[in-house]
Amino acid sequence: MYTITVFEKVLDKLEAKMYSFDDKIEMAKFAVFAENEGAMVVMNIGLKLTV
């Protein structure tokens, strides 16, 4: 599961919305679309550490 957070300015307030995707290509397409619409996109990357 891939998660991104989209920050948008709505009525002079900053709003954050989280979206989840099963496919990283669909996530990337959505991120590009959101950025083209003027939003700031943050991709949340989870790393597994093994010791």
PDBQT receptor file of N, H, CA, C and O in Angstrom, charges set to zero:
ATOM      1  N   MET A   1       0.851  -1.171   0.000  1.00  0.00    +0.000 N 
ATOM      2  CA  MET A   1       0.000   0.000   0.000  1.00  0.00    +0.000 C 
ATOM      3  C   MET A   1       0.904   1.244   0.000  1.00  0.00    +0.000 C 
ATOM      4  O   MET A   1       1.867   1.333   0.762  1.00  0.00    +0.000 OA
ATOM      5  N   TYR A   2       0.572   2.175  -0.856  1.00  0.00    +0.000 N 
ATOM      6  H   TYR A   2      -0.210   2.102  -1.475  1.00  0.00    +0.000 HD
ATOM      7  CA  TYR A   2       1.325   3.421  -0.991  1.00  0.00    +0.000 C 
ATOM      8  C   TYR A   2       0.421   4.575  -0.562  1.00  0.00    +0.000 C 
ATOM      9  O   TYR A   2      -0.746   4.634  -0.950  1.00  0.00    +0.000 OA
ATOM     10  N   THR A   3       0.959   5.479   0.233  1.00  0.00    +0.000 N 
ATOM     11  H   THR A   3       1.906   5.430   0.548  1.00  0.00    +0.000 HD
ATOM     12  CA  THR A   3       0.175   6.590   0.755  1.00  0.00    +0.000 C 
ATOM     13  C   THR A   3       0.846   7.905   0.392  1.00  0.00    +0.000 C 
ATOM     14  O   THR A   3       2.064   8.047   0.494  1.00  0.00    +0.000 OA
ATOM     15  N   ILE A   4       0.024   8.873  -0.037  1.00  0.00    +0.000 N 
ATOM     16  H   ILE A   4      -0.966   8.758  -0.120  1.00  0.00    +0.000 HD
ATOM     17  CA  ILE A   4       0.533  10.220  -0.272  1.00  0.00    +0.000 C 
ATOM     18  C   ILE A   4      -0.350  11.208   0.469  1.00  0.00    +0.000 C 
ATOM     19  O   ILE A   4      -1.526  10.946   0.721  1.00  0.00    +0.000 OA
ATOM     20  N   THR A   5       0.229  12.338   0.810  1.00  0.00    +0.000 N 
ATOM     21  H   THR A   5       1.184  12.551   0.605  1.00  0.00    +0.000 HD
ATOM     22  CA  THR A   5      -0.507  13.423   1.440  1.00  0.00    +0.000 C 
ATOM     23  C   THR A   5      -0.489  14.600   0.481  1.00  0.00    +0.000 C 
ATOM     24  O   THR A   5       0.566  14.997  -0.015  1.00  0.00    +0.000 OA
ATOM     25  N   VAL A   6      -1.666  15.153   0.226  1.00  0.00    +0.000 N 
ATOM     26  H   VAL A   6      -2.523  14.831   0.629  1.00  0.00    +0.000 HD
ATOM     27  CA  VAL A   6      -1.804  16.280  -0.693  1.00  0.00    +0.000 C 
ATOM     28  C   VAL A   6      -2.205  17.511   0.115  1.00  0.00    +0.000 C 
ATOM     29  O   VAL A   6      -3.217  17.501   0.816  1.00  0.00    +0.000 OA
ATOM     30  N   PHE A   7      -1.407  18.563   0.011  1.00  0.00    +0.000 N 
ATOM     31  H   PHE A   7      -0.585  18.571  -0.558  1.00  0.00    +0.000 HD
ATOM     32  CA  PHE A   7      -1.686  19.820   0.686  1.00  0.00    +0.000 C 
ATOM     33  C   PHE A   7      -2.218  20.819  -0.334  1.00  0.00    +0.000 C 
ATOM     34  O   PHE A   7      -1.593  21.064  -1.366  1.00  0.00    +0.000 OA
ATOM     35  N   GLU A   8      -3.381  21.392  -0.033  1.00  0.00    +0.000 N 
ATOM     36  H   GLU A   8      -3.889  21.194   0.805  1.00  0.00    +0.000 HD
ATOM     37  CA  GLU A   8      -4.008  22.370  -0.916  1.00  0.00    +0.000 C 
ATOM     38  C   GLU A   8      -4.447  23.581  -0.108  1.00  0.00    +0.000 C 
ATOM     39  O   GLU A   8      -4.796  23.466   1.067  1.00  0.00    +0.000 OA
ATOM     40  N   LYS A   9      -4.424  24.733  -0.746  1.00  0.00    +0.000 N 
ATOM     41  H   LYS A   9      -4.140  24.826  -1.700  1.00  0.00    +0.000 HD
ATOM     42  CA  LYS A   9      -4.924  25.944  -0.110  1.00  0.00    +0.000 C 
ATOM     43  C   LYS A   9      -6.379  26.127  -0.537  1.00  0.00    +0.000 C 
ATOM     44  O   LYS A   9      -6.678  26.294  -1.720  1.00  0.00    +0.000 OA
ATOM     45  N   VAL A  10      -7.284  26.091   0.458  1.00  0.00    +0.000 N 
ATOM     46  H   VAL A  10      -7.041  25.956   1.419  1.00  0.00    +0.000 HD
ATOM     47  CA  VAL A  10      -8.711  26.227   0.206  1.00  0.00    +0.000 C 
ATOM     48  C   VAL A  10      -9.235  27.347   1.103  1.00  0.00    +0.000 C 
ATOM     49  O   VAL A  10      -9.139  27.278   2.328  1.00  0.00    +0.000 OA
ATOM     50  N   LEU A  11      -9.787  28.373   0.471  1.00  0.00    +0.000 N 
ATOM     51  H   LEU A  11      -9.864  28.429  -0.525  1.00  0.00    +0.000 HD
ATOM     52  CA  LEU A  11     -10.325  29.529   1.210  1.00  0.00    +0.000 C 
ATOM     53  C   LEU A  11      -9.302  30.075   2.205  1.00  0.00    +0.000 C 
ATOM     54  O   LEU A  11      -9.623  30.315   3.369  1.00  0.00    +0.000 OA
ATOM     55  N   ASP A  12      -8.072  30.269   1.737  1.00  0.00    +0.000 N 
ATOM     56  H   ASP A  12      -7.811  30.074   0.792  1.00  0.00    +0.000 HD
ATOM     57  CA  ASP A  12      -6.964  30.808   2.533  1.00  0.00    +0.000 C 
ATOM     58  C   ASP A  12      -6.570  29.930   3.718  1.00  0.00    +0.000 C 
ATOM     59  O   ASP A  12      -5.936  30.411   4.658  1.00  0.00    +0.000 OA
ATOM     60  N   LYS A  13      -6.936  28.660   3.686  1.00  0.00    +0.000 N 
ATOM     61  H   LYS A  13      -7.451  28.269   2.922  1.00  0.00    +0.000 HD
ATOM     62  CA  LYS A  13      -6.513  27.712   4.712  1.00  0.00    +0.000 C 
ATOM     63  C   LYS A  13      -5.831  26.535   4.040  1.00  0.00    +0.000 C 
ATOM     64  O   LYS A  13      -6.217  26.121   2.947  1.00  0.00    +0.000 OA
ATOM     65  N   LEU A  14      -4.822  26.005   4.696  1.00  0.00    +0.000 N 
ATOM     66  H   LEU A  14      -4.509  26.341   5.584  1.00  0.00    +0.000 HD
ATOM     67  CA  LEU A  14      -4.098  24.857   4.165  1.00  0.00    +0.000 C 
ATOM     68  C   LEU A  14      -4.789  23.577   4.625  1.00  0.00    +0.000 C 
ATOM     69  O   LEU A  14      -4.967  23.360   5.824  1.00  0.00    +0.000 OA
ATOM     70  N   GLU A  15      -5.175  22.738   3.677  1.00  0.00    +0.000 N 
ATOM     71  H   GLU A  15      -5.030  22.914   2.704  1.00  0.00    +0.000 HD
ATOM     72  CA  GLU A  15      -5.829  21.469   3.985  1.00  0.00    +0.000 C 
ATOM     73  C   GLU A  15      -4.944  20.323   3.541  1.00  0.00    +0.000 C 
ATOM     74  O   GLU A  15      -4.306  20.380   2.489  1.00  0.00    +0.000 OA
ATOM     75  N   ALA A  16      -4.914  19.286   4.353  1.00  0.00    +0.000 N 
ATOM     76  H   ALA A  16      -5.433  19.239   5.208  1.00  0.00    +0.000 HD
ATOM     77  CA  ALA A  16      -4.151  18.083   4.018  1.00  0.00    +0.000 C 
ATOM     78  C   ALA A  16      -5.108  16.920   3.876  1.00  0.00    +0.000 C 
ATOM     79  O   ALA A  16      -5.974  16.708   4.725  1.00  0.00    +0.000 OA
ATOM     80  N   LYS A  17      -4.950  16.165   2.797  1.00  0.00    +0.000 N 
ATOM     81  H   LYS A  17      -4.247  16.338   2.107  1.00  0.00    +0.000 HD
ATOM     82  CA  LYS A  17      -5.758  14.972   2.562  1.00  0.00    +0.000 C 
ATOM     83  C   LYS A  17      -4.819  13.820   2.247  1.00  0.00    +0.000 C 
ATOM     84  O   LYS A  17      -3.842  13.979   1.516  1.00  0.00    +0.000 OA
ATOM     85  N   MET A  18      -5.127  12.662   2.808  1.00  0.00    +0.000 N 
ATOM     86  H   MET A  18      -5.921  12.533   3.402  1.00  0.00    +0.000 HD
ATOM     87  CA  MET A  18      -4.302  11.481   2.564  1.00  0.00    +0.000 C 
ATOM     88  C   MET A  18      -5.035  10.540   1.612  1.00  0.00    +0.000 C 
ATOM     89  O   MET A  18      -6.243  10.333   1.723  1.00  0.00    +0.000 OA
ATOM     90  N   TYR A  19      -4.279   9.981   0.681  1.00  0.00    +0.000 N 
ATOM     91  H   TYR A  19      -3.298  10.149   0.591  1.00  0.00    +0.000 HD
ATOM     92  CA  TYR A  19      -4.812   9.039  -0.293  1.00  0.00    +0.000 C 
ATOM     93  C   TYR A  19      -3.951   7.783  -0.271  1.00  0.00    +0.000 C 
ATOM     94  O   TYR A  19      -2.728   7.869  -0.156  1.00  0.00    +0.000 OA
ATOM     95  N   SER A  20      -4.575   6.627  -0.379  1.00  0.00    +0.000 N 
ATOM     96  H   SER A  20      -5.569   6.556  -0.473  1.00  0.00    +0.000 HD
ATOM     97  CA  SER A  20      -3.861   5.352  -0.393  1.00  0.00    +0.000 C 
ATOM     98  C   SER A  20      -4.081   4.650  -1.726  1.00  0.00    +0.000 C 
ATOM     99  O   SER A  20      -5.170   4.692  -2.300  1.00  0.00    +0.000 OA
ATOM    100  N   PHE A  21      -3.032   4.011  -2.200  1.00  0.00    +0.000 N 
ATOM    101  H   PHE A  21      -2.147   3.977  -1.735  1.00  0.00    +0.000 HD
ATOM    102  CA  PHE A  21      -3.075   3.299  -3.479  1.00  0.00    +0.000 C 
ATOM    103  C   PHE A  21      -2.416   1.938  -3.323  1.00  0.00    +0.000 C 
ATOM    104  O   PHE A  21      -1.441   1.792  -2.586  1.00  0.00    +0.000 OA
ATOM    105  N   ASP A  22      -2.952   0.946  -4.019  1.00  0.00    +0.000 N 
ATOM    106  H   ASP A  22      -3.744   1.065  -4.618  1.00  0.00    +0.000 HD
ATOM    107  CA  ASP A  22      -2.339  -0.381  -4.042  1.00  0.00    +0.000 C 
ATOM    108  C   ASP A  22      -1.229  -0.450  -5.080  1.00  0.00    +0.000 C 
ATOM    109  O   ASP A  22      -0.293  -1.238  -4.939  1.00  0.00    +0.000 OA
ATOM    110  N   ASP A  23      -1.330   0.373  -6.125  1.00  0.00    +0.000 N 
ATOM    111  H   ASP A  23      -2.090   1.013  -6.239  1.00  0.00    +0.000 HD
ATOM    112  CA  ASP A  23      -0.384   0.332  -7.237  1.00  0.00    +0.000 C 
ATOM    113  C   ASP A  23       0.452   1.608  -7.245  1.00  0.00    +0.000 C 
ATOM    114  O   ASP A  23      -0.098   2.709  -7.225  1.00  0.00    +0.000 OA
ATOM    115  N   LYS A  24       1.772   1.470  -7.274  1.00  0.00    +0.000 N 
ATOM    116  H   LYS A  24       2.219   0.575  -7.291  1.00  0.00    +0.000 HD
ATOM    117  CA  LYS A  24       2.620   2.661  -7.224  1.00  0.00    +0.000 C 
ATOM    118  C   LYS A  24       2.547   3.496  -8.502  1.00  0.00    +0.000 C 
ATOM    119  O   LYS A  24       2.808   4.698  -8.462  1.00  0.00    +0.000 OA
ATOM    120  N   ILE A  25       2.198   2.883  -9.633  1.00  0.00    +0.000 N 
ATOM    121  H   ILE A  25       1.986   1.906  -9.665  1.00  0.00    +0.000 HD
ATOM    122  CA  ILE A  25       2.066   3.652 -10.873  1.00  0.00    +0.000 C 
ATOM    123  C   ILE A  25       0.830   4.540 -10.807  1.00  0.00    +0.000 C 
ATOM    124  O   ILE A  25       0.874   5.695 -11.231  1.00  0.00    +0.000 OA
ATOM    125  N   GLU A  26      -0.277   4.008 -10.277  1.00  0.00    +0.000 N 
ATOM    126  H   GLU A  26      -0.313   3.070  -9.933  1.00  0.00    +0.000 HD
ATOM    127  CA  GLU A  26      -1.483   4.828 -10.102  1.00  0.00    +0.000 C 
ATOM    128  C   GLU A  26      -1.217   5.959  -9.116  1.00  0.00    +0.000 C 
ATOM    129  O   GLU A  26      -1.701   7.074  -9.307  1.00  0.00    +0.000 OA
ATOM    130  N   MET A  27      -0.449   5.678  -8.059  1.00  0.00    +0.000 N 
ATOM    131  H   MET A  27      -0.056   4.772  -7.903  1.00  0.00    +0.000 HD
ATOM    132  CA  MET A  27      -0.097   6.706  -7.087  1.00  0.00    +0.000 C 
ATOM    133  C   MET A  27       0.717   7.816  -7.755  1.00  0.00    +0.000 C 
ATOM    134  O   MET A  27       0.476   8.999  -7.518  1.00  0.00    +0.000 OA
ATOM    135  N   ALA A  28       1.668   7.429  -8.579  1.00  0.00    +0.000 N 
ATOM    136  H   ALA A  28       1.864   6.467  -8.771  1.00  0.00    +0.000 HD
ATOM    137  CA  ALA A  28       2.511   8.411  -9.260  1.00  0.00    +0.000 C 
ATOM    138  C   ALA A  28       1.686   9.263 -10.225  1.00  0.00    +0.000 C 
ATOM    139  O   ALA A  28       1.894  10.473 -10.311  1.00  0.00    +0.000 OA
ATOM    140  N   LYS A  29       0.761   8.649 -10.942  1.00  0.00    +0.000 N 
ATOM    141  H   LYS A  29       0.592   7.665 -10.872  1.00  0.00    +0.000 HD
ATOM    142  CA  LYS A  29      -0.105   9.402 -11.858  1.00  0.00    +0.000 C 
ATOM    143  C   LYS A  29      -0.949  10.420 -11.091  1.00  0.00    +0.000 C 
ATOM    144  O   LYS A  29      -1.091  11.565 -11.519  1.00  0.00    +0.000 OA
ATOM    145  N   PHE A  30      -1.508   9.994  -9.955  1.00  0.00    +0.000 N 
ATOM    146  H   PHE A  30      -1.393   9.063  -9.608  1.00  0.00    +0.000 HD
ATOM    147  CA  PHE A  30      -2.320  10.899  -9.147  1.00  0.00    +0.000 C 
ATOM    148  C   PHE A  30      -1.469  12.037  -8.586  1.00  0.00    +0.000 C 
ATOM    149  O   PHE A  30      -1.918  13.183  -8.544  1.00  0.00    +0.000 OA
ATOM    150  N   ALA A  31      -0.243  11.730  -8.155  1.00  0.00    +0.000 N 
ATOM    151  H   ALA A  31       0.122  10.800  -8.189  1.00  0.00    +0.000 HD
ATOM    152  CA  ALA A  31       0.648  12.750  -7.615  1.00  0.00    +0.000 C 
ATOM    153  C   ALA A  31       0.973  13.805  -8.670  1.00  0.00    +0.000 C 
ATOM    154  O   ALA A  31       0.977  14.999  -8.371  1.00  0.00    +0.000 OA
ATOM    155  N   VAL A  32       1.242  13.378  -9.883  1.00  0.00    +0.000 N 
ATOM    156  H   VAL A  32       1.239  12.407 -10.125  1.00  0.00    +0.000 HD
ATOM    157  CA  VAL A  32       1.543  14.319 -10.965  1.00  0.00    +0.000 C 
ATOM    158  C   VAL A  32       0.321  15.187 -11.270  1.00  0.00    +0.000 C 
ATOM    159  O   VAL A  32       0.446  16.396 -11.471  1.00  0.00    +0.000 OA
ATOM    160  N   PHE A  33      -0.862  14.562 -11.303  1.00  0.00    +0.000 N 
ATOM    161  H   PHE A  33      -0.964  13.580 -11.139  1.00  0.00    +0.000 HD
ATOM    162  CA  PHE A  33      -2.093  15.317 -11.548  1.00  0.00    +0.000 C 
ATOM    163  C   PHE A  33      -2.302  16.371 -10.462  1.00  0.00    +0.000 C 
ATOM    164  O   PHE A  33      -2.623  17.519 -10.769  1.00  0.00    +0.000 OA
ATOM    165  N   ALA A  34      -2.122  15.991  -9.195  1.00  0.00    +0.000 N 
ATOM    166  H   ALA A  34      -1.860  15.059  -8.946  1.00  0.00    +0.000 HD
ATOM    167  CA  ALA A  34      -2.330  16.926  -8.087  1.00  0.00    +0.000 C 
ATOM    168  C   ALA A  34      -1.321  18.074  -8.152  1.00  0.00    +0.000 C 
ATOM    169  O   ALA A  34      -1.681  19.228  -7.921  1.00  0.00    +0.000 OA
ATOM    170  N   GLU A  35      -0.067  17.765  -8.463  1.00  0.00    +0.000 N 
ATOM    171  H   GLU A  35       0.225  16.827  -8.650  1.00  0.00    +0.000 HD
ATOM    172  CA  GLU A  35       0.946  18.819  -8.573  1.00  0.00    +0.000 C 
ATOM    173  C   GLU A  35       0.632  19.770  -9.719  1.00  0.00    +0.000 C 
ATOM    174  O   GLU A  35       0.850  20.975  -9.593  1.00  0.00    +0.000 OA
ATOM    175  N   ASN A  36       0.128  19.257 -10.822  1.00  0.00    +0.000 N 
ATOM    176  H   ASN A  36      -0.049  18.278 -10.924  1.00  0.00    +0.000 HD
ATOM    177  CA  ASN A  36      -0.239  20.105 -11.952  1.00  0.00    +0.000 C 
ATOM    178  C   ASN A  36      -1.404  21.015 -11.613  1.00  0.00    +0.000 C 
ATOM    179  O   ASN A  36      -1.557  22.076 -12.219  1.00  0.00    +0.000 OA
ATOM    180  N   GLU A  37      -2.229  20.616 -10.653  1.00  0.00    +0.000 N 
ATOM    181  H   GLU A  37      -2.105  19.754 -10.161  1.00  0.00    +0.000 HD
ATOM    182  CA  GLU A  37      -3.351  21.434 -10.203  1.00  0.00    +0.000 C 
ATOM    183  C   GLU A  37      -2.929  22.450  -9.141  1.00  0.00    +0.000 C 
ATOM    184  O   GLU A  37      -3.758  23.218  -8.653  1.00  0.00    +0.000 OA
ATOM    185  N   GLY A  38      -1.653  22.456  -8.783  1.00  0.00    +0.000 N 
ATOM    186  H   GLY A  38      -0.979  21.832  -9.178  1.00  0.00    +0.000 HD
ATOM    187  CA  GLY A  38      -1.135  23.452  -7.841  1.00  0.00    +0.000 C 
ATOM    188  C   GLY A  38      -0.995  22.982  -6.410  1.00  0.00    +0.000 C 
ATOM    189  O   GLY A  38      -0.704  23.790  -5.528  1.00  0.00    +0.000 OA
ATOM    190  N   ALA A  39      -1.192  21.711  -6.155  1.00  0.00    +0.000 N 
ATOM    191  H   ALA A  39      -1.428  21.054  -6.871  1.00  0.00    +0.000 HD
ATOM    192  CA  ALA A  39      -1.075  21.175  -4.797  1.00  0.00    +0.000 C 
ATOM    193  C   ALA A  39       0.357  20.733  -4.529  1.00  0.00    +0.000 C 
ATOM    194  O   ALA A  39       1.125  20.467  -5.454  1.00  0.00    +0.000 OA
ATOM    195  N   MET A  40       0.701  20.661  -3.246  1.00  0.00    +0.000 N 
ATOM    196  H   MET A  40       0.077  20.877  -2.495  1.00  0.00    +0.000 HD
ATOM    197  CA  MET A  40       1.993  20.116  -2.845  1.00  0.00    +0.000 C 
ATOM    198  C   MET A  40       1.761  18.674  -2.411  1.00  0.00    +0.000 C 
ATOM    199  O   MET A  40       0.881  18.406  -1.593  1.00  0.00    +0.000 OA
ATOM    200  N   VAL A  41       2.539  17.753  -2.948  1.00  0.00    +0.000 N 
ATOM    201  H   VAL A  41       3.254  17.971  -3.612  1.00  0.00    +0.000 HD
ATOM    202  CA  VAL A  41       2.351  16.326  -2.685  1.00  0.00    +0.000 C 
ATOM    203  C   VAL A  41       3.538  15.796  -1.904  1.00  0.00    +0.000 C 
ATOM    204  O   VAL A  41       4.690  16.053  -2.254  1.00  0.00    +0.000 OA
ATOM    205  N   VAL A  42       3.247  15.050  -0.833  1.00  0.00    +0.000 N 
ATOM    206  H   VAL A  42       2.312  14.842  -0.549  1.00  0.00    +0.000 HD
ATOM    207  CA  VAL A  42       4.284  14.399  -0.039  1.00  0.00    +0.000 C 
ATOM    208  C   VAL A  42       4.031  12.901  -0.105  1.00  0.00    +0.000 C 
ATOM    209  O   VAL A  42       2.958  12.424   0.266  1.00  0.00    +0.000 OA
ATOM    210  N   MET A  43       5.029  12.165  -0.580  1.00  0.00    +0.000 N 
ATOM    211  H   MET A  43       5.900  12.552  -0.882  1.00  0.00    +0.000 HD
ATOM    212  CA  MET A  43       4.912  10.715  -0.641  1.00  0.00    +0.000 C 
ATOM    213  C   MET A  43       5.476  10.131   0.636  1.00  0.00    +0.000 C 
ATOM    214  O   MET A  43       6.613  10.416   1.013  1.00  0.00    +0.000 OA
ATOM    215  N   ASN A  44       4.674   9.311   1.299  1.00  0.00    +0.000 N 
ATOM    216  H   ASN A  44       3.751   9.080   0.992  1.00  0.00    +0.000 HD
ATOM    217  CA  ASN A  44       5.092   8.669   2.546  1.00  0.00    +0.000 C 
ATOM    218  C   ASN A  44       5.734   7.334   2.198  1.00  0.00    +0.000 C 
ATOM    219  O   ASN A  44       5.083   6.439   1.658  1.00  0.00    +0.000 OA
ATOM    220  N   ILE A  45       7.020   7.212   2.515  1.00  0.00    +0.000 N 
ATOM    221  H   ILE A  45       7.549   7.939   2.954  1.00  0.00    +0.000 HD
ATOM    222  CA  ILE A  45       7.745   5.994   2.181  1.00  0.00    +0.000 C 
ATOM    223  C   ILE A  45       8.043   5.249   3.476  1.00  0.00    +0.000 C 
ATOM    224  O   ILE A  45       8.724   5.766   4.362  1.00  0.00    +0.000 OA
ATOM    225  N   GLY A  46       7.531   4.043   3.571  1.00  0.00    +0.000 N 
ATOM    226  H   GLY A  46       6.979   3.624   2.851  1.00  0.00    +0.000 HD
ATOM    227  CA  GLY A  46       7.793   3.220   4.740  1.00  0.00    +0.000 C 
ATOM    228  C   GLY A  46       8.958   2.286   4.452  1.00  0.00    +0.000 C 
ATOM    229  O   GLY A  46       8.955   1.569   3.452  1.00  0.00    +0.000 OA
ATOM    230  N   LEU A  47       9.937   2.299   5.318  1.00  0.00    +0.000 N 
ATOM    231  H   LEU A  47       9.938   2.882   6.131  1.00  0.00    +0.000 HD
ATOM    232  CA  LEU A  47      11.093   1.435   5.144  1.00  0.00    +0.000 C 
ATOM    233  C   LEU A  47      11.105   0.375   6.235  1.00  0.00    +0.000 C 
ATOM    234  O   LEU A  47      10.858   0.675   7.403  1.00  0.00    +0.000 OA
ATOM    235  N   LYS A  48      11.386  -0.846   5.859  1.00  0.00    +0.000 N 
ATOM    236  H   LYS A  48      11.587  -1.090   4.910  1.00  0.00    +0.000 HD
ATOM    237  CA  LYS A  48      11.515  -1.903   6.845  1.00  0.00    +0.000 C 
ATOM    238  C   LYS A  48      12.988  -2.085   7.168  1.00  0.00    +0.000 C 
ATOM    239  O   LYS A  48      13.818  -2.269   6.278  1.00  0.00    +0.000 OA
ATOM    240  N   LEU A  49      13.293  -2.032   8.439  1.00  0.00    +0.000 N 
ATOM    241  H   LEU A  49      12.619  -1.883   9.162  1.00  0.00    +0.000 HD
ATOM    242  CA  LEU A  49      14.674  -2.225   8.882  1.00  0.00    +0.000 C 
ATOM    243  C   LEU A  49      14.817  -3.614   9.453  1.00  0.00    +0.000 C 
ATOM    244  O   LEU A  49      13.985  -4.060  10.244  1.00  0.00    +0.000 OA
ATOM    245  N   THR A  50      15.867  -4.296   9.056  1.00  0.00    +0.000 N 
ATOM    246  H   THR A  50      16.543  -3.934   8.414  1.00  0.00    +0.000 HD
ATOM    247  CA  THR A  50      16.145  -5.621   9.619  1.00  0.00    +0.000 C 
ATOM    248  C   THR A  50      17.450  -5.546  10.369  1.00  0.00    +0.000 C 
ATOM    249  O   THR A  50      18.417  -4.933   9.916  1.00  0.00    +0.000 OA
ATOM    250  N   VAL A  51      17.460  -6.175  11.513  1.00  0.00    +0.000 N 
ATOM    251  H   VAL A  51      16.675  -6.672  11.881  1.00  0.00    +0.000 HD
ATOM    252  CA  VAL A  51      18.663  -6.155  12.354  1.00  0.00    +0.000 C 
ATOM    253  C   VAL A  51      19.179  -7.559  12.513  1.00  0.00    +0.000 C 
ATOM    254  O   VAL A  51      20.187  -7.774  13.186  1.00  0.00    +0.000 OA
TER     255      VAL A  51
